Amino acid sequence: MKKYTFLIIIISGLFPLNTYALPKVSITHDKTAQGISRIQITNDTTLTLACYIAIDGYKRKFILTPLQSSKWYTAINDRYDHTSFRPWCDSIEFHPEYEKYRQ
């Protein structure tokens, strides 16, 4: 009996009950005709998402509607590349403070 109890404790430790999942989004990186990096986020869910794109410490916050793409967000000069962007999105119901960014 002690073997089974120990085994159950070990297995339950490998598979925690609380999970952290973010909505499915697609990130598209591109360059403008002038060679400046830009990014676009596509919402692949039926949820309204609160999102931001950060670059060089500045966050551009916005709302992304279901199954839609954001506008292109462009870096200010060519010293930034695709790794300089930090995109993030989560369900608007968890972040109601983003309602003011609805366009």
Secondary structure, 3 states (H helix, E strand, C coil): CHHHHHHHHHHHHHCCCCCCCCCCEEEEEEECCCCCEEEEEEECCCCCEEEEEEECCEEEEEEECCCCECCCEECCCCCCCHHHCEEEEEEHHHCHHHHHHCC
